[in-house]
Amino acid sequence: MQSSKKHIHFIAVGGSIMHNLALDAQKKGYFVTGSDDEIFEPSRSRLAQAGILPEKLEWNTDIITPETEMVIVGMHTHADNPELAKAEKLGLKIYSYPQYIREHSKNKKRIVIGGSHGKSSVTSMIMHVLKACNYDFDYLVGAKVEGFSETIKLTEEAKIIVIEGDEYASAPFDKTPKFLAYQANIAVITGVAWDHINIYPTYQDYINAFQKFVENLPKDGTLIYCQSDKEVQEVANFASQHINAIPYQAHKHEILNGITYLIGQGKEKFALKIFGDHNLQNIAAAKNVCTQIGIKEKDFLNAISSFKGAGKRLERVIETEDFILFKDYAHAPSKVSATTKAVKAQFEDRKLVACLELHTYSSLNKEFLPLYKNSLNHADIAFVYFNPKALALKRMPDLDKTSVQKAFGNDKIIIFDDINALKKQLKNLDFENSNLLMMSSGTFDGLDFEELLA
């Protein structure tokens, strides 16, 4: 290994967080290597530009030597990964990425945004407002946020870090939910709807993770939670009497001519660039966090009025006078339903074409699929796509289109397992006075959205 710098190796470097951590480590002066068996854009191009992209998409144990300073393991890694096995055999320092971030933020006030949906949006909103109010802070977010060149910032100087913390396991060797690993001082719970069936086989297992998130807050900690969500309300009951528990609901607002306005305490109106009941709840969560930091309501409302949304969260990819193509990260049943409903409600006179890719462990699981029943019913035309290769990579049983059709409970939904067939179907549609909503935690196998309208 031709470098005098300390060596950090990232297993499963292609993930949205992992590749950003690798780039950050390189900027800090480490010699960085990474490996993966699948890397998509934009991770691929960014790693290539930095000289970190693996030559081959495979696991290579030769990269790891006794001189390797530490190994960071992404959740995409399987427990029997050969590189992980070698690192363990050599007795190297091995961290899940939440452990790595916790180590870098142990002297900061840690604000952790949890919940089954809305995490990226709330985190992005807080970041947007803090920047507008000239606060110095670190952050970790799973989406691209306008005004921020990276999705991760880790410094020595900042006294605050804002973290998007999901409930997924930290690593194959560490089943601690990520949001627990960060050890929050201020915690947010946006909503609770069963997900990640491969980690939480029962609904109660899933609820237990959020209960621990609340129970693990320090005595002087703060819990900010959505009171309109019944499950969240029940979880909040586990908060100690020493915790500052703050409920929230959608911020007071009105909609005029397709534009949503927030209403301040002095009845002043602030026009928004985003919409939907779920976003109004997200704004309320962000506002409560910012209040805890010391930001006044009017300063918050002024700043949030210029927020355009987090990347892939109802992101407007293409827009004309009578058409918008939205890209959204929605994949859990509750978020798919909320996002589809929001777009139809905001543009009720337009035809809505909704397309969902099943890409996560839960969404590709036959036992979990029935939770999607009626989730696409707000769409005028609906398509569902899954790639059999994704099942193979996740080492999951095969899935058939008939089972998917039955689970969604809507005979009008068309199911695809071939991306070219879906592409052809979309290209043949008339999108006059319509909106197209593309929902996935993946990339629709790299589908070029611009090409759909060519």
Buried (B, 14 or more C-beta within 10 A) or exposed (E): EEEEEBBBBBBBBBBBBBBBBBBBBBEBEBBBBBBBBEBBEEBBEBBEEBEBBBEEEEBBBEBBEEEBBBBBBBBBBBEEBBBBBBBEEBEBEBBBBBBBBBEBBEEBBBBBBBBBBBBBBBBBBBBBBBBBBEBEBBBBBBBBBEEBEBBBBBEEEBEBBBBBBBBBBBBBBBEBBBBBBBBBBBBBBBBBBBBBBBBBEEBEEBBBBBBBBBEEBEEEBBBBBBBBBEBBBEBBEBBEEEBEBBBBEBBEBEEEEEEBBBBBEEEEBBEBEBBBBBBBBBBBBBBBBBBBBEBEEEBBBBBBBBBBBBBBBBBEBBEEEEBBBBBBBBBBBBBBBBBBBBBBBBBEEBBBBBBBBBBBBBBBBBEBBEBBBEBBBBBEBBBBBBBEEBBEEBEBEEBEEEEBBBBBBBEEBBBBBEBEEBBEBBEEBEBEEBBBBBBBBBBBBEBEBEEBBE
